[in-house]
Amino acid sequence: MSSAGKTTAGQGERSAILELLFQVIQERKNGSAEKSYTVSLFQKGLDTILKKTGEEAVELVIAGKGGKREEIVYEAADLLYHLLVLLSYYDIDPEEIYSELRRRFGLSGIAEKESRGS
């Protein structure tokens, strides 16, 4: 297999794990399992979901400042999970995020920001 083939397969596996995780989150969204952290987040509501997402973002920033690869990976995974919970709360499929990223691909960050009037 060429290195290009490996890259494509790797990309598919990466997006597949996010899709699978999102599906599990969606399934647990209205669940009642006592031992599910995901269910407990939804039961506690939006403010808790937002708080946890914010906490994980800050923890990732701190890990980035510390520069320890393992900590950055761990905190990035936590942030991705909580981001998916937030997206699920609003019934936003990750594909909508992927589409927005595809739209921006190839644009300079400055041009993209100007197009939003920001």
KOLRONU-371871 format. One record per residue: residue number from 0; residue in one letter; x, y, z of N, C-alpha, C, CB in turn. Coordinates in nm, 3 decimals. Each point is the difference from the previous one (the first is absolute). Glycine has a CB too. Layout:
<pts>
+-----+---------+---------+---------+---------+---------+---------+---------+---------+---------+---------+---------+---------+---------+
: num : residuo :      nu :      nv :      nw :     cau :     cav :     caw :      cu :      cv :      cw :     cbu :     cbv :     cbw :
+-----+---------+---------+---------+---------+---------+---------+---------+---------+---------+---------+---------+---------+---------+
: NUM :       A :       X :       Y :       Z :       X :       Y :       Z :       X :       Y :       Z :       X :       Y :       Z :
...
+-----+---------+---------+---------+---------+---------+---------+---------+---------+---------+---------+---------+---------+---------+
</pts>
This chain:
<pts>
+-----+---------+---------+---------+---------+---------+---------+---------+---------+---------+---------+---------+---------+---------+
: num : residuo :      nu :      nv :      nw :     cau :     cav :     caw :      cu :      cv :      cw :     cbu :     cbv :     cbw :
+-----+---------+---------+---------+---------+---------+---------+---------+---------+---------+---------+---------+---------+---------+
:   0 :       M :   0.085 :  -0.118 :   0.000 :  -0.085 :   0.118 :   0.000 :   0.089 :   0.123 :   0.000 :  -0.186 :  -0.122 :   0.123 :
:   1 :       S :   0.150 :   0.220 :  -0.203 :   0.078 :   0.124 :  -0.005 :  -0.023 :   0.082 :   0.125 :  -0.013 :  -0.001 :  -0.250 :
:   2 :       S :   0.102 :   0.097 :   0.272 :  -0.018 :   0.087 :   0.116 :  -0.128 :   0.082 :  -0.014 :   0.249 :   0.012 :   0.031 :
:   3 :       A :  -0.289 :   0.019 :  -0.156 :  -0.125 :   0.073 :  -0.021 :  -0.118 :  -0.085 :   0.043 :   0.103 :   0.127 :  -0.192 :
:   4 :       G :  -0.098 :  -0.256 :   0.163 :  -0.107 :  -0.090 :   0.041 :  -0.011 :  -0.010 :   0.150 :   0.034 :  -0.127 :  -0.208 :
:   5 :       K :   0.081 :   0.124 :   0.274 :   0.001 :  -0.006 :   0.146 :  -0.061 :   0.127 :   0.058 :   0.204 :  -0.146 :  -0.005 :
:   6 :       T :  -0.172 :   0.260 :  -0.054 :  -0.054 :   0.126 :   0.049 :  -0.152 :   0.002 :  -0.012 :   0.213 :   0.117 :  -0.064 :
:   7 :       T :  -0.263 :  -0.162 :  -0.050 :  -0.144 :  -0.001 :  -0.021 :  -0.067 :  -0.093 :   0.099 :   0.035 :   0.051 :  -0.243 :
:   8 :       A :   0.020 :  -0.171 :   0.261 :  -0.058 :  -0.094 :   0.096 :   0.005 :   0.059 :   0.140 :   0.069 :  -0.194 :  -0.145 :
:   9 :       G :   0.041 :   0.255 :   0.180 :   0.013 :   0.061 :   0.132 :  -0.102 :   0.109 :   0.021 :   0.241 :  -0.053 :  -0.002 :
:  10 :       Q :  -0.265 :   0.133 :  -0.100 :  -0.099 :   0.108 :   0.011 :  -0.138 :  -0.058 :   0.021 :   0.140 :   0.147 :  -0.145 :
:  11 :       G :  -0.171 :  -0.254 :   0.073 :  -0.131 :  -0.065 :   0.015 :  -0.018 :  -0.055 :   0.140 :   0.002 :  -0.056 :  -0.242 :
:  12 :       E :   0.103 :  -0.005 :   0.296 :  -0.007 :  -0.055 :   0.135 :  -0.018 :   0.111 :   0.102 :   0.144 :  -0.192 :  -0.071 :
:  13 :       R :  -0.075 :   0.306 :   0.050 :  -0.013 :   0.112 :   0.095 :  -0.142 :   0.054 :   0.002 :   0.240 :   0.058 :  -0.038 :
:  14 :       S :  -0.297 :  -0.034 :  -0.079 :  -0.136 :   0.052 :  -0.001 :  -0.098 :  -0.107 :   0.046 :   0.061 :   0.158 :  -0.187 :
:  15 :       A :  -0.031 :  -0.285 :   0.162 :  -0.089 :  -0.108 :   0.042 :  -0.009 :  -0.006 :   0.151 :   0.057 :  -0.128 :  -0.207 :
:  16 :       I :   0.052 :   0.148 :   0.279 :  -0.006 :  -0.006 :   0.146 :  -0.082 :   0.116 :   0.054 :   0.225 :  -0.114 :   0.006 :
:  17 :       L :  -0.214 :   0.230 :  -0.067 :  -0.083 :   0.113 :   0.043 :  -0.147 :  -0.027 :  -0.028 :   0.192 :   0.157 :  -0.042 :
:  18 :       E :  -0.221 :  -0.214 :  -0.073 :  -0.138 :  -0.034 :  -0.035 :  -0.056 :  -0.105 :   0.096 :   0.047 :   0.054 :  -0.240 :
:  19 :       L :   0.033 :  -0.155 :   0.271 :  -0.044 :  -0.104 :   0.091 :  -0.025 :   0.057 :   0.140 :   0.129 :  -0.170 :  -0.133 :
:  20 :       L :  -0.038 :   0.252 :   0.180 :  -0.017 :   0.063 :   0.131 :  -0.125 :   0.087 :   0.000 :   0.249 :  -0.003 :   0.036 :
:  21 :       F :  -0.271 :   0.080 :  -0.143 :  -0.120 :   0.084 :  -0.008 :  -0.126 :  -0.085 :   0.003 :   0.129 :   0.170 :  -0.132 :
:  22 :       Q :  -0.128 :  -0.284 :   0.063 :  -0.117 :  -0.089 :   0.000 :  -0.030 :  -0.052 :   0.141 :   0.053 :  -0.067 :  -0.236 :
:  23 :       V :   0.052 :   0.030 :   0.308 :  -0.019 :  -0.048 :   0.137 :  -0.057 :   0.112 :   0.087 :   0.191 :  -0.164 :  -0.027 :
:  24 :       I :  -0.137 :   0.284 :   0.011 :  -0.051 :   0.115 :   0.076 :  -0.147 :   0.024 :  -0.033 :   0.230 :   0.104 :   0.001 :
:  25 :       Q :  -0.265 :  -0.109 :  -0.130 :  -0.139 :   0.019 :  -0.042 :  -0.092 :  -0.106 :   0.063 :   0.081 :   0.101 :  -0.216 :
:  26 :       E :  -0.033 :  -0.225 :   0.218 :  -0.080 :  -0.109 :   0.057 :  -0.023 :   0.020 :   0.149 :   0.091 :  -0.155 :  -0.174 :
:  27 :       R :   0.006 :   0.212 :   0.242 :  -0.010 :   0.018 :   0.145 :  -0.067 :   0.131 :   0.039 :   0.204 :  -0.138 :   0.023 :
:  28 :       K :  -0.227 :   0.222 :  -0.121 :  -0.055 :   0.134 :   0.024 :  -0.127 :  -0.003 :   0.085 :   0.097 :   0.071 :  -0.216 :
:  29 :       N :  -0.185 :  -0.161 :   0.188 :  -0.127 :  -0.008 :   0.073 :  -0.005 :  -0.124 :   0.088 :  -0.112 :   0.124 :  -0.186 :
:  30 :       G :   0.227 :  -0.177 :   0.218 :   0.007 :  -0.122 :   0.080 :  -0.022 :   0.025 :   0.147 :   0.153 :  -0.092 :  -0.167 :
:  31 :       S :  -0.156 :  -0.017 :   0.241 :  -0.019 :   0.010 :   0.144 :   0.100 :  -0.086 :   0.076 :  -0.242 :   0.045 :  -0.039 :
:  32 :       A :   0.346 :  -0.088 :  -0.028 :   0.100 :  -0.085 :   0.065 :   0.065 :   0.075 :   0.116 :   0.042 :  -0.122 :  -0.217 :
:  33 :       E :  -0.042 :   0.059 :   0.332 :   0.057 :   0.063 :   0.119 :   0.151 :   0.021 :  -0.010 :  -0.183 :  -0.103 :   0.132 :
:  34 :       K :   0.252 :   0.014 :  -0.198 :   0.145 :   0.004 :   0.000 :   0.059 :   0.060 :  -0.128 :  -0.006 :  -0.199 :   0.146 :
:  35 :       S :  -0.072 :   0.273 :  -0.221 :   0.049 :   0.060 :  -0.123 :   0.031 :   0.148 :   0.024 :  -0.134 :  -0.164 :  -0.137 :
:  36 :       Y :   0.259 :   0.200 :   0.120 :   0.040 :   0.140 :   0.014 :  -0.071 :   0.086 :  -0.104 :   0.225 :  -0.071 :   0.089 :
:  37 :       T :  -0.238 :   0.017 :  -0.210 :  -0.067 :   0.073 :  -0.107 :  -0.145 :   0.030 :   0.037 :   0.150 :  -0.109 :  -0.169 :
:  38 :       V :  -0.221 :   0.009 :   0.219 :  -0.139 :   0.021 :   0.042 :  -0.006 :   0.105 :   0.110 :  -0.057 :  -0.239 :  -0.061 :
:  39 :       S :   0.151 :   0.233 :   0.155 :  -0.003 :   0.096 :   0.110 :   0.020 :   0.143 :  -0.050 :   0.087 :  -0.177 :   0.153 :
:  40 :       L :  -0.004 :   0.195 :  -0.255 :   0.018 :   0.134 :  -0.056 :  -0.130 :   0.053 :  -0.057 :   0.239 :  -0.054 :  -0.052 :
:  41 :       F :  -0.308 :  -0.029 :  -0.026 :  -0.126 :   0.045 :  -0.059 :  -0.106 :   0.024 :   0.107 :   0.055 :  -0.128 :  -0.207 :
:  42 :       Q :  -0.056 :   0.045 :   0.309 :  -0.098 :   0.019 :   0.108 :   0.026 :   0.130 :   0.077 :  -0.022 :  -0.249 :   0.020 :
:  43 :       K :   0.147 :   0.287 :  -0.007 :   0.034 :   0.123 :   0.072 :  -0.026 :   0.125 :  -0.085 :   0.172 :  -0.128 :   0.129 :
:  44 :       G :  -0.174 :   0.112 :  -0.260 :  -0.040 :   0.108 :  -0.087 :   0.113 :   0.080 :  -0.065 :  -0.195 :   0.012 :   0.140 :
:  45 :       L :   0.152 :   0.087 :  -0.216 :   0.090 :   0.079 :  -0.083 :   0.110 :   0.070 :   0.080 :  -0.188 :   0.033 :  -0.157 :
:  46 :       D :   0.153 :   0.026 :   0.268 :   0.102 :   0.072 :   0.077 :   0.115 :  -0.091 :   0.041 :  -0.176 :   0.156 :   0.082 :
:  47 :       T :   0.145 :  -0.278 :  -0.042 :   0.105 :  -0.096 :   0.037 :   0.083 :  -0.039 :  -0.121 :  -0.144 :  -0.085 :   0.186 :
:  48 :       I :   0.078 :   0.062 :  -0.298 :   0.071 :  -0.037 :  -0.123 :   0.094 :   0.113 :  -0.041 :  -0.194 :  -0.144 :  -0.073 :
:  49 :       L :   0.146 :   0.267 :   0.077 :   0.084 :   0.115 :  -0.035 :   0.116 :   0.016 :   0.097 :  -0.201 :   0.112 :  -0.099 :
:  50 :       K :   0.174 :  -0.128 :   0.227 :   0.104 :   0.012 :   0.102 :   0.110 :  -0.103 :  -0.024 :  -0.169 :   0.087 :   0.164 :
:  51 :       K :   0.129 :  -0.212 :  -0.187 :   0.099 :  -0.106 :  -0.022 :   0.079 :   0.024 :  -0.129 :  -0.147 :  -0.161 :   0.123 :
:  52 :       T :   0.081 :   0.207 :  -0.227 :   0.070 :   0.028 :  -0.126 :   0.102 :   0.111 :   0.022 :  -0.202 :  -0.071 :  -0.133 :
:  53 :       G :   0.162 :   0.175 :   0.204 :   0.092 :   0.109 :   0.032 :   0.117 :  -0.045 :   0.084 :  -0.190 :   0.156 :  -0.014 :
:  54 :       E :   0.162 :  -0.238 :   0.115 :   0.107 :  -0.052 :   0.086 :   0.100 :  -0.080 :  -0.081 :  -0.159 :  -0.007 :   0.194 :
:  55 :       E :   0.109 :  -0.077 :  -0.283 :   0.090 :  -0.083 :  -0.080 :   0.082 :   0.085 :  -0.096 :  -0.163 :  -0.189 :   0.017 :
:  56 :       A :   0.104 :   0.296 :  -0.070 :   0.076 :   0.090 :  -0.088 :   0.114 :   0.065 :   0.078 :  -0.206 :   0.044 :  -0.138 :
:  57 :       V :   0.177 :   0.000 :   0.259 :   0.104 :   0.063 :   0.083 :   0.107 :  -0.102 :   0.035 :  -0.169 :   0.162 :   0.095 :
:  58 :       E :   0.129 :  -0.284 :  -0.060 :   0.098 :  -0.103 :   0.034 :   0.089 :  -0.032 :  -0.119 :  -0.161 :  -0.095 :   0.166 :
:  59 :       L :   0.106 :   0.099 :  -0.287 :   0.081 :  -0.022 :  -0.120 :   0.100 :   0.114 :  -0.018 :  -0.189 :  -0.128 :  -0.107 :
:  60 :       V :   0.145 :   0.250 :   0.130 :   0.090 :   0.115 :  -0.011 :   0.115 :  -0.015 :   0.100 :  -0.191 :   0.148 :  -0.075 :
:  61 :       I :   0.159 :  -0.186 :   0.197 :   0.102 :  -0.017 :   0.103 :   0.096 :  -0.113 :  -0.039 :  -0.160 :   0.083 :   0.176 :
:  62 :       A :   0.106 :  -0.192 :  -0.226 :   0.085 :  -0.111 :  -0.046 :   0.090 :   0.045 :  -0.115 :  -0.176 :  -0.166 :   0.072 :
:  63 :       G :   0.119 :   0.246 :  -0.163 :   0.080 :   0.052 :  -0.111 :   0.114 :   0.086 :   0.049 :  -0.200 :  -0.007 :  -0.144 :
:  64 :       K :   0.172 :   0.087 :   0.244 :   0.105 :   0.085 :   0.058 :   0.108 :  -0.086 :   0.066 :  -0.169 :   0.184 :   0.037 :
:  65 :       G :   0.127 :  -0.293 :   0.027 :   0.096 :  -0.091 :   0.065 :   0.083 :  -0.079 :  -0.098 :  -0.156 :  -0.015 :   0.189 :
:  66 :       G :   0.102 :  -0.007 :  -0.308 :   0.076 :  -0.065 :  -0.106 :   0.017 :  -0.150 :   0.011 :   0.114 :   0.210 :  -0.018 :
:  67 :       K :  -0.184 :  -0.274 :   0.111 :   0.012 :  -0.146 :   0.012 :  -0.100 :  -0.066 :  -0.096 :   0.074 :   0.019 :   0.243 :
:  68 :       R :  -0.019 :  -0.088 :  -0.340 :  -0.079 :  -0.060 :  -0.107 :  -0.116 :  -0.084 :   0.052 :   0.205 :  -0.001 :  -0.140 :
:  69 :       E :  -0.179 :  -0.086 :   0.237 :  -0.104 :  -0.090 :   0.051 :  -0.116 :   0.080 :   0.061 :   0.175 :  -0.176 :   0.044 :
:  70 :       E :  -0.142 :   0.282 :   0.028 :  -0.104 :   0.082 :   0.062 :  -0.081 :   0.074 :  -0.105 :   0.143 :   0.025 :   0.204 :
:  71 :       I :  -0.076 :   0.023 :  -0.308 :  -0.071 :   0.069 :  -0.108 :  -0.097 :  -0.095 :  -0.068 :   0.198 :   0.153 :  -0.034 :
:  72 :       V :  -0.152 :  -0.275 :   0.004 :  -0.086 :  -0.099 :  -0.065 :  -0.120 :  -0.032 :   0.089 :   0.200 :  -0.098 :  -0.120 :
:  73 :       Y :  -0.175 :   0.075 :   0.248 :  -0.107 :  -0.034 :   0.095 :  -0.104 :   0.112 :   0.008 :   0.163 :  -0.140 :   0.131 :
:  74 :       E :  -0.117 :   0.262 :  -0.115 :  -0.093 :   0.113 :   0.013 :  -0.071 :   0.030 :  -0.131 :   0.146 :   0.094 :   0.179 :
:  75 :       A :  -0.077 :  -0.114 :  -0.292 :  -0.066 :   0.020 :  -0.130 :  -0.113 :  -0.101 :  -0.018 :   0.215 :   0.089 :  -0.098 :
:  76 :       A :  -0.192 :  -0.213 :   0.141 :  -0.105 :  -0.102 :  -0.009 :  -0.119 :   0.038 :   0.088 :   0.174 :  -0.176 :  -0.046 :
:  77 :       D :  -0.146 :   0.224 :   0.168 :  -0.108 :   0.045 :   0.088 :  -0.080 :   0.113 :  -0.065 :   0.136 :  -0.066 :   0.201 :
:  78 :       L :  -0.066 :   0.162 :  -0.260 :  -0.068 :   0.112 :  -0.064 :  -0.085 :  -0.046 :  -0.117 :   0.187 :   0.151 :   0.071 :
:  79 :       L :  -0.133 :  -0.239 :  -0.155 :  -0.078 :  -0.052 :  -0.113 :  -0.127 :  -0.070 :   0.048 :   0.212 :  -0.026 :  -0.132 :
:  80 :       Y :  -0.200 :  -0.055 :   0.236 :  -0.118 :  -0.069 :   0.054 :  -0.105 :   0.102 :   0.045 :   0.146 :  -0.192 :   0.073 :
:  81 :       H :  -0.105 :   0.289 :   0.008 :  -0.096 :   0.097 :   0.051 :  -0.057 :   0.088 :  -0.111 :   0.122 :  -0.002 :   0.219 :
:  82 :       L :  -0.042 :   0.030 :  -0.320 :  -0.049 :   0.074 :  -0.116 :  -0.109 :  -0.080 :  -0.071 :   0.225 :   0.112 :  -0.027 :
:  83 :       L :  -0.204 :  -0.242 :   0.012 :  -0.101 :  -0.084 :  -0.063 :  -0.127 :  -0.007 :   0.083 :   0.182 :  -0.135 :  -0.105 :
:  84 :       V :  -0.170 :   0.137 :   0.238 :  -0.118 :   0.004 :   0.086 :  -0.077 :   0.130 :  -0.025 :   0.116 :  -0.142 :   0.175 :
:  85 :       L :  -0.043 :   0.253 :  -0.183 :  -0.064 :   0.129 :  -0.027 :  -0.070 :   0.000 :  -0.136 :   0.173 :   0.114 :   0.143 :
:  86 :       L :  -0.104 :  -0.166 :  -0.245 :  -0.063 :  -0.008 :  -0.132 :  -0.125 :  -0.087 :   0.005 :   0.225 :   0.031 :  -0.108 :
:  87 :       S :  -0.218 :  -0.142 :   0.179 :  -0.115 :  -0.089 :   0.012 :  -0.115 :   0.070 :   0.071 :   0.153 :  -0.197 :   0.005 :
:  88 :       Y :  -0.123 :   0.276 :   0.095 :  -0.105 :   0.074 :   0.072 :  -0.083 :   0.083 :  -0.099 :   0.146 :   0.009 :   0.207 :
:  89 :       Y :  -0.078 :   0.050 :  -0.304 :  -0.069 :   0.085 :  -0.099 :  -0.034 :  -0.075 :  -0.129 :   0.120 :   0.195 :   0.097 :
:  90 :       D :  -0.104 :  -0.327 :  -0.097 :  -0.026 :  -0.082 :  -0.118 :   0.079 :   0.048 :  -0.122 :  -0.228 :  -0.048 :   0.090 :
:  91 :       I :   0.353 :   0.083 :  -0.068 :   0.089 :   0.040 :  -0.109 :   0.091 :  -0.118 :  -0.030 :  -0.007 :   0.246 :   0.067 :
:  92 :       D :  -0.010 :  -0.304 :  -0.184 :   0.083 :  -0.113 :  -0.040 :   0.141 :   0.051 :  -0.031 :  -0.202 :  -0.124 :  -0.093 :
:  93 :       P :   0.305 :   0.050 :   0.133 :   0.136 :   0.043 :  -0.031 :   0.023 :   0.028 :  -0.149 :   0.075 :  -0.132 :   0.195 :
:  94 :       E :  -0.154 :   0.069 :  -0.281 :   0.015 :   0.025 :  -0.144 :  -0.019 :   0.147 :  -0.033 :  -0.080 :  -0.232 :  -0.046 :
:  95 :       E :  -0.005 :   0.301 :   0.122 :  -0.018 :   0.144 :  -0.022 :   0.129 :   0.076 :   0.028 :  -0.243 :  -0.022 :   0.060 :
:  96 :       I :   0.317 :  -0.022 :   0.040 :   0.129 :   0.062 :   0.032 :   0.101 :  -0.031 :  -0.110 :  -0.048 :  -0.018 :   0.249 :
:  97 :       Y :   0.049 :  -0.109 :  -0.292 :   0.091 :  -0.039 :  -0.109 :  -0.029 :   0.083 :  -0.125 :   0.015 :  -0.234 :   0.094 :
:  98 :       S :  -0.143 :   0.255 :  -0.125 :  -0.037 :   0.079 :  -0.118 :   0.050 :   0.143 :   0.012 :  -0.202 :  -0.144 :  -0.031 :
:  99 :       E :   0.190 :   0.202 :   0.149 :   0.049 :   0.136 :   0.021 :   0.152 :   0.006 :  -0.015 :  -0.193 :   0.045 :   0.154 :
: 100 :       L :   0.262 :  -0.147 :  -0.103 :   0.145 :  -0.003 :  -0.015 :   0.040 :  -0.016 :  -0.148 :   0.021 :  -0.098 :   0.231 :
: 101 :       R :  -0.096 :   0.012 :  -0.303 :   0.027 :  -0.015 :  -0.143 :  -0.022 :   0.132 :  -0.073 :  -0.068 :  -0.242 :   0.011 :
: 102 :       R :  -0.036 :   0.315 :   0.027 :  -0.028 :   0.129 :  -0.063 :   0.116 :   0.095 :   0.020 :  -0.246 :  -0.034 :   0.036 :
: 103 :       R :   0.305 :   0.031 :   0.082 :   0.109 :   0.091 :   0.033 :   0.134 :  -0.044 :  -0.058 :  -0.122 :   0.057 :   0.205 :
: 104 :       F :   0.134 :  -0.185 :  -0.240 :   0.127 :  -0.053 :  -0.046 :   0.048 :   0.075 :  -0.124 :  -0.059 :  -0.225 :   0.094 :
: 105 :       G :   0.181 :   0.269 :  -0.091 :   0.057 :   0.073 :  -0.113 :  -0.019 :   0.150 :   0.010 :  -0.042 :  -0.199 :  -0.137 :
: 106 :       L :  -0.041 :   0.245 :   0.231 :  -0.015 :   0.144 :   0.022 :   0.105 :   0.044 :   0.102 :  -0.250 :  -0.008 :  -0.053 :
: 107 :       S :   0.299 :   0.126 :   0.038 :   0.086 :   0.050 :   0.106 :  -0.088 :   0.029 :   0.119 :   0.168 :   0.098 :  -0.164 :
: 108 :       G :  -0.114 :  -0.112 :   0.283 :  -0.075 :   0.029 :   0.120 :  -0.049 :   0.143 :   0.002 :   0.133 :  -0.170 :   0.120 :
: 109 :       I :  -0.053 :   0.260 :  -0.171 :  -0.037 :   0.141 :  -0.002 :  -0.119 :   0.021 :  -0.094 :   0.239 :   0.067 :   0.051 :
: 110 :       A :  -0.233 :  -0.127 :  -0.171 :  -0.110 :   0.015 :  -0.097 :  -0.128 :  -0.062 :   0.055 :   0.164 :  -0.002 :  -0.190 :
: 111 :       E :  -0.153 :  -0.114 :   0.255 :  -0.119 :  -0.067 :   0.055 :  -0.062 :   0.087 :   0.109 :   0.098 :  -0.227 :  -0.052 :
: 112 :       K :  -0.016 :   0.284 :   0.137 :  -0.051 :   0.084 :   0.109 :  -0.067 :   0.125 :  -0.057 :   0.182 :  -0.084 :   0.153 :
: 113 :       E :  -0.121 :   0.144 :  -0.256 :  -0.060 :   0.118 :  -0.063 :  -0.134 :  -0.032 :  -0.065 :   0.229 :   0.089 :  -0.040 :
: 114 :       S :  -0.243 :  -0.213 :  -0.012 :  -0.126 :  -0.038 :  -0.064 :  -0.115 :  -0.007 :   0.101 :   0.131 :  -0.126 :  -0.171 :
: 115 :       R :  -0.097 :   0.109 :   0.298 :  -0.101 :  -0.003 :   0.106 :  -0.023 :   0.138 :   0.060 :   0.064 :  -0.237 :   0.051 :
: 116 :       G :   0.015 :   0.333 :  -0.093 :  -0.015 :   0.134 :   0.053 :   0.060 :   0.017 :   0.139 :  -0.203 :   0.020 :  -0.136 :
: 117 :       S :   0.291 :  -0.113 :   0.176 :   0.059 :   0.003 :   0.135 :   0.132 :   0.072 :   0.000 :  -0.113 :  -0.214 :   0.054 :
+-----+---------+---------+---------+---------+---------+---------+---------+---------+---------+---------+---------+---------+---------+
</pts>
